[in-house]
Amino acid sequence: MKNKIHSILLALICILSGCTTQLPKEAVNSKQEVVIYPDFKEVTVPQGIAPLNFWVESTCDDAIFELSNDKGESVIVKCNNEKEVIFDEKEWKTITSKAEKELTVTPYLQNEEKWSKLQPFKINILNEPIDSFVTYRLIEPSFMSTGQIGLYQFDLTSGEEKTIIRRCQNVTQDKTHEQSCVNCHSAQKGHPENKMFYYRGENGGMLLTYNGKLTKVNTKIEGMFVGTTYPAWHPTLPFIVFSENEVYQDFPTIRKGKTELFDRRSDLILYDIEKNEIYVVNESKQLETNPNWSQDGEYLYYALSDSLMKKNVMPEHEYPKLKYDIARSKFDPISKTFTKPEIVLNVTKDGKSATFPRISPDGKFLLVTISDFGASTHTHPEADLYAMNLESGKLIPCEGANSPEAESYHDFSTRSNWFVFFSRREDGNYGRAYVSHIDSTGKCTKPFQLPHKKPQTDRKRLKAYNMIEFANSSVKFKESDFYDQIWNQGLIQANADPRNKLDGNSGASVIQKTDANSGASTLDKKGNDNDATTGASVMKKDSEKERFSETNIHGE
């Protein structure tokens, strides 16, 4: 008791005299390692990163940490009553900005009035720039059209999170904002002011910010069997390629994944923003999804499968046999046509499936997710990231970034040296956002979790991240601007490209056959029911089955 009173009096004296926290001189060296959340031990971060605040998960009555750089400068931080270590932003910036290669964190833990000095750990510092912002969708792990879904932007330099738009009840100009889904957001690489996302439901459509103007567009034209889904902005031109996906959901009982999303049909669609025209791009019975442009806009990469496509649609309950390779097609911006697909990564020969191709802006790497089957692999524990060297064709597993749980939804920073991705590594249930460095050989570092101001933010919020993208500037429009567009502005209907020959009764879309000069392709389809008001995809199933809501098309 006397020791406790003495410690309290000493602390009061220090506060009144303005002295700082001191390291416990009586601490005994220990071989134990501290357990913290998030796990920032031995991670690699860029200079200028927000403070890596953490929570002390190890059992202790008190804790003090010394943060030092390789120049011999250090600060001492005492954990608060919630066992959180919150670094002063100015002190953090000073220490990290002067670090050449690494920071050292030395933990001191107190138990039963005895102090122990635990094993120090490193934080590697790289003087390699990273995009300042990360955007993502947060969704509750539900399979119903309930809960709150939102798009957010995170500032990597400050740890601040900003709401872009939320799915929740609000009052906008005396109108009740009903529960609706927001999803499939994407921005033009290097020009994040040009951005789009879908707002599903009443008064919905594609919310598009382009050249400083905000509009709401219905990108579904007559003859398309569903609306546009996964987007890919051309890096320099006013084009967005979408896949249109007839998505079904299954709840497996013999796999660890809680749900399985799979396409019965999917094709590629080109949207000309300035002409407001939709062009149906590709051939008929193959499945194309998850498009992404090369850094120069010359090629479109995408996941391609013709598994089980003996008929117009894939037989149900056979989706575990559905496997994808990565293909690319050359793009002619004058005629707005694509050549026949060329396979650039063949993994189906080994019984695997590759999806979500992302090309590094320097054109060096193709980053993909490889799993046992399918294109929506965010629930597959075996799904891992691989980097393919586009010059040598060598496929390199991202061992430093991968985990025993699913990895997916990745995106490169504009300098190609960092990538952000989704991982369920923490608990196998919630996908969270991580950032890893990749060098010129394809070697990846241990990733760091987003550095929130409150270190237990991700653990307590019980939401999953998906469709995570880098951005080098913040979103300019306010949340209220999007609500105003939804409730008070009209829906602009996209037009069909004159080359499309659409049969509104059957949904058939016939485009001129492949021509070596034009590169145009042939498409012949049958349609499904669609929601022409919102542009949302609505899938027709047998009468006794439930229709799958598109709310969780990127969900859990």
Disulfide bonds with the S-S distance in Angstrom:
none
